[in-house]
Amino acid sequence: MKNKTTTQKDLSQWLALTTVKGVTPKQWLDVLVDNAISLEQLFEGSWQPKADQPADLPEKLVKLIDSADERTIQQSLHWQSMDSSHRIISVFCSSYPETLRQLSSPPLVLFVKGSMQLITQPSIAIVGSRRCTHPGKQIAHQFAGQLAENGWSVVSGLAAGIDAAAHEGALKGPAKTIAVIGTGPDKVYPARNHKLHDKILSHGGVVVSEFWPGTPPRASHFPRRNRIIASMSMGTLVIEAAIKSGTLITANLAIDLGREVFAVPGNIFNSTSEGCHYLIQQGAKLVFKVEDIIEEFSSLPVQLPLRSVEMTEKTQHETLATDELLDSVDFDVTAVDVIAERNKLSVSEVLATLLEYELRGWVAAVPGGYIKLRGKKNVRHPHVSI
């Protein structure tokens, strides 16, 4: 189902699906994958539903698609045409991050400004409090700079405080920084970070959003942004966080996705240290130098990008690897790093193969990792009624 390139017609169709109210990305993807149909067939209703699906499902979906917001679609395409650095990529596009596809309901489209290649390279997220201490900013700046010196891209949310310090620190190193935002790609929030936003782009970084152009900041957008930060990154470093905060949401999402979580301890009398201490108690790795993070990924060649779709589009035998990898996934939740260790493979290699297994209904992504579905090749994705 993946395309090496996306045509203007494809983009218009993906954008149309995102504007249909009441239908999640997961539901659209389930229909496409479960029925092995193309976008064109979906939009035309020219496909036969499975025996356990309503006979009139194709016609119902066409009616839903007819409710797509044409104005939003055209605004999005116009935004892309405004600058050569503006790109819209679909979930089946080869430049879409493989790690993002592990989400149960990944964004159907991403709006990207800047270096496209950067979003598929190994990265570490650095997140923390907006109302951070000065030492917290220094720590974020230092860790980000040292990670960038060691070839890691640094992902954060362009927020005030720790996020901004992390972006600034990463700009000092040869690797670049990725800003995932909770607004449309043509908005900057908070406004005080406008210069930082422009600096990220001018220094070879990238800005990523799942929201249409013109979308203002809303409270509900930032948890969605946080899940992208956690999913895009191989690990998440937390520097200063309150117990009830968006930062801890990001850390918990990373844990659910089987990613590494790191935390910097702080002053026990400072409320912004409570979240980090809680994470350490729950099993996050306590770190006080960048080597504590890098050693967790010693087998991953960070100088090279994660394996792209083009590299994984081989024969079925090559793409699906061997049954040994599938056998290493339990019927109970199995963490990705456990699967990688059992097969002596890197996490990126395992994620690419697990994605293929998932699309064929052999495994399912769940909080904490993957589970093997009973029946192997005879099991399909559970159908979601629309």
Secondary structure in CASP SS format (residue, H / E / C, confidence):
PFRMAT SS
TARGET T0000
AUTHOR 0000-0000-0000
METHOD secondary structure of the structure
MODEL  1
M C 1.00
K C 1.00
N E 1.00
K C 1.00
T C 1.00
T C 1.00
T C 1.00
Q H 1.00
K H 1.00
D H 1.00
L H 1.00
S H 1.00
Q H 1.00
W H 1.00
L H 1.00
A H 1.00
L H 1.00
T H 1.00
T H 1.00
V C 1.00
K C 1.00
G C 1.00
V C 1.00
T C 1.00
P H 1.00
K H 1.00
Q H 1.00
W H 1.00
L H 1.00
D H 1.00
V H 1.00
L H 1.00
V H 1.00
D H 1.00
N C 1.00
A C 1.00
I C 1.00
S C 1.00
L H 1.00
E H 1.00
Q H 1.00
L H 1.00
F H 1.00
E H 1.00
G C 1.00
S C 1.00
W C 1.00
Q C 1.00
P C 1.00
K C 1.00
A C 1.00
D C 1.00
Q C 1.00
P C 1.00
A C 1.00
D C 1.00
L H 1.00
P H 1.00
E H 1.00
K H 1.00
L H 1.00
V H 1.00
K H 1.00
L H 1.00
I H 1.00
D C 1.00
S C 1.00
A C 1.00
D C 1.00
E H 1.00
R H 1.00
T H 1.00
I H 1.00
Q H 1.00
Q H 1.00
S H 1.00
L H 1.00
H H 1.00
W H 1.00
Q H 1.00
S H 1.00
M C 1.00
D C 1.00
S C 1.00
S C 1.00
H E 1.00
R E 1.00
I E 1.00
I E 1.00
S E 1.00
V C 1.00
F C 1.00
C E 1.00
S C 1.00
S C 1.00
Y C 1.00
P C 1.00
E H 1.00
T H 1.00
L H 1.00
R H 1.00
Q H 1.00
L C 1.00
S C 1.00
S C 1.00
P C 1.00
P C 1.00
L C 1.00
V E 1.00
L E 1.00
F E 1.00
V E 1.00
K E 1.00
G E 1.00
S C 1.00
M C 1.00
Q H 1.00
L H 1.00
I H 1.00
T H 1.00
Q C 1.00
P C 1.00
S E 1.00
I E 1.00
A E 1.00
I E 1.00
V E 1.00
G E 1.00
S C 1.00
R C 1.00
R C 1.00
C C 1.00
T C 1.00
H H 1.00
P H 1.00
G H 1.00
K H 1.00
Q H 1.00
I H 1.00
A H 1.00
H H 1.00
Q H 1.00
F H 1.00
A H 1.00
G H 1.00
Q H 1.00
L H 1.00
A H 1.00
E H 1.00
N C 1.00
G C 1.00
W C 1.00
S E 1.00
V E 1.00
V E 1.00
S E 1.00
G C 1.00
L C 1.00
A C 1.00
A C 1.00
G C 1.00
I H 1.00
D H 1.00
A H 1.00
A H 1.00
A H 1.00
H H 1.00
E H 1.00
G H 1.00
A H 1.00
L C 1.00
K C 1.00
G C 1.00
P C 1.00
A C 1.00
K C 1.00
T E 1.00
I E 1.00
A E 1.00
V E 1.00
I C 1.00
G C 1.00
T C 1.00
G C 1.00
P C 1.00
D C 1.00
K C 1.00
V C 1.00
Y C 1.00
P C 1.00
A H 1.00
R H 1.00
N H 1.00
H H 1.00
K H 1.00
L H 1.00
H H 1.00
D H 1.00
K H 1.00
I H 1.00
L H 1.00
S H 1.00
H C 1.00
G C 1.00
G C 1.00
V E 1.00
V E 1.00
V E 1.00
S E 1.00
E C 1.00
F C 1.00
W C 1.00
P C 1.00
G C 1.00
T C 1.00
P C 1.00
P C 1.00
R C 1.00
A C 1.00
S C 1.00
H H 1.00
F H 1.00
P H 1.00
R H 1.00
R H 1.00
N H 1.00
R H 1.00
I H 1.00
I H 1.00
A H 1.00
S H 1.00
M H 1.00
S C 1.00
M C 1.00
G E 1.00
T E 1.00
L E 1.00
V E 1.00
I E 1.00
E C 1.00
A C 1.00
A C 1.00
I C 1.00
K C 1.00
S C 1.00
G H 1.00
T H 1.00
L H 1.00
I H 1.00
T H 1.00
A H 1.00
N H 1.00
L H 1.00
A H 1.00
I H 1.00
D H 1.00
L C 1.00
G C 1.00
R C 1.00
E E 1.00
V E 1.00
F E 1.00
A E 1.00
V E 1.00
P C 1.00
G C 1.00
N C 1.00
I C 1.00
F C 1.00
N C 1.00
S H 1.00
T H 1.00
S H 1.00
E H 1.00
G H 1.00
C H 1.00
H H 1.00
Y H 1.00
L H 1.00
I H 1.00
Q H 1.00
Q C 1.00
G C 1.00
A C 1.00
K E 1.00
L E 1.00
V C 1.00
F C 1.00
K C 1.00
V C 1.00
E H 1.00
D H 1.00
I H 1.00
I H 1.00
E H 1.00
E H 1.00
F H 1.00
S C 1.00
S C 1.00
L C 1.00
P C 1.00
V C 1.00
Q C 1.00
L C 1.00
P C 1.00
L C 1.00
R C 1.00
S C 1.00
V H 1.00
E H 1.00
M H 1.00
T H 1.00
E C 1.00
K C 1.00
T C 1.00
Q H 1.00
H H 1.00
E H 1.00
T H 1.00
L C 1.00
A C 1.00
T C 1.00
D H 1.00
E H 1.00
L H 1.00
L H 1.00
D H 1.00
S C 1.00
V C 1.00
D C 1.00
F C 1.00
D C 1.00
V C 1.00
T E 1.00
A C 1.00
V H 1.00
D H 1.00
V H 1.00
I H 1.00
A H 1.00
E H 1.00
R H 1.00
N H 1.00
K C 1.00
L C 1.00
S C 1.00
V H 1.00
S H 1.00
E H 1.00
V H 1.00
L H 1.00
A H 1.00
T H 1.00
L H 1.00
L H 1.00
E H 1.00
Y H 1.00
E H 1.00
L H 1.00
R C 1.00
G C 1.00
W C 1.00
V E 1.00
A E 1.00
A E 1.00
V E 1.00
P C 1.00
G C 1.00
G E 1.00
Y E 1.00
I E 1.00
K E 1.00
L C 1.00
R C 1.00
G C 1.00
K H 1.00
K H 1.00
N H 1.00
V C 1.00
R C 1.00
H C 1.00
P C 1.00
H C 1.00
V C 1.00
S C 1.00
I C 1.00
END
